[in-house]
Amino acid sequence: MRLFEKLFSKGRRSQCEGENAALVQAINAVGLADNSENRKKMYEILLTSTLLIPTPEIPTASESNDHQGSIALQLHGITDKQGRKLTPAFTDVEALRNWDPNTPSLSANARGLFEFISENRPENMPKTMPGMGVVINPFDPIRKMIRPMLIITRPECEVLALGLVPRTLPSGLVGCQLPAGMGRSGSIQPPNQTLPPALEEVLHRSAESVPEIATLYVFSFAHTHGSPQLTVGLGLDKNVAKERVRLIVENLWSAAAPRLGELKTLDFIVLAGQDVAQVEAAGNKIYQRL
């Protein structure tokens, strides 16, 4: 696994806690009140931050020169309760040592880390390597938590890798909206852009692998205070658990993000109620379960 110099800064194996004081404060604010305003501020600070990434071994200068500026590197992985293998990252040395007092680390540009996660699909990575997101400031349960902890999911990593701020709702979904009467805050219109063929194909394949997805539609959703946004509407079976809905949308976004092309972003909406008829009338159906 290779990481380029844009990701890892030579000669910076530790950093002062003060450099990320604003980031720590922003993460803490999200923990106290997880709303769109706090998330937006935290993402913006995170994109300009430098993080500490633990690694079992520090590559030598000769190894870096042998690979013409790239570095062969192994990353640590943490598996959370949902089975996601996450890359740990830390805002400062003290937080890192609170997790593991002995592990070496490298200083990494945060966006470079997200690019690495985005460019390396989980299915293409060794099982020992993390690839489904980032956890900032994890801590050993036997020690006291000294920094706020935050998980950046893979869908969020995909957006941050583009240098953009994820559009996150209080539900935690990324790049999508849950059914809550879309017509009251905007209007459903025919699609104002065409999906790239590769993107439509991957959405179709992904839908086929999820038994709860009955239909997929593409349409534009015009917000009251904004331009129309190309959107994929998901028709799901009834009584799908909320956590399962979250996982379905995250997986679709994760599959779609590398193939957005000129679209840059794409919203996902779970269809329900009166929205279904409006989307069926205005949208283009791109998948129906047989």
C-alpha positions, 0 to 999 in steps of 0.5 A: 500500500503506497501513500504519496508525499501529499499525504505524509509530511517528512520530518513531522512525526509529532505535533503540538496539541495547540495546532489542532485546538480549534479542531478539538473544540469543533469536535467537542461542539458536535458531541454536545450538539450534533447539528448541521451548523456544528458539523459544517464548521468541524468539516471545514476545520478538519479539511485544513488540519494535519493529523497524527496517523499511527503506523506499525513501522516508520519508513526510512528515508532510503525506502522513500527514495527507492519509491520515488517519493511514495511510501510503502506503509501499513496502517493500523485498523480499529473495528467498531461495533458495526464491523467497520474497519476504521483508520485511527487518527489523532489531533495531538501526541497526548491523545495518541499516547493515551491510545497507545504509548508506544506506537510510532506515527506520521503527520498527515494532511487530513484531506490526503488521508481522506483521498487515500481512503476514497481511492482504495476500495475496501474490497480491494484492500488486504483484510488487515488494512482499514478502509471504511472510515476514520476514527479521530481520537480513539482511546484505550478503555482502560484509560480516561478519555482526554479528547472528544472522539469522532467517527468519519464514515466512508461516505463522509471521507468520499466527500471530504476527499474532494475538498467539499463539506458533506451535507449531513442531516441530524439523522447522520445520513450523508448526501441524502435526506430522509422522507419528511415531506419534501414538497414543503421545502422544495419541489420535485422536477425532471432531472436537470443532468444525465447520470454518467453511464458508469455511475448508473451501472454501479447504482444498478448493480448495487441495488441488485445486491440489496434485497430491500431496494425495490426501485431507484429513480433519478430526478431533480429536487429544487430547494426553496433557497437553492438550485436544483440538485440531482437526486436518486430516490430509493423505493424501499420495502416497508418496515426497514429498520432505521439503522439498515436504511442508513447502511443501505444509503451509505453503501450506495453513496460509497459505490457512487462517489468515485464515479460522479465525474463532473457531477461532483455530488449526488443526493439520495432520498428515501421515498415515502408518502406523497413523494412517491407519486411525484417522483414517479411522474417527474423522475427517470426510473433506473432500476426496478427489482424483478 
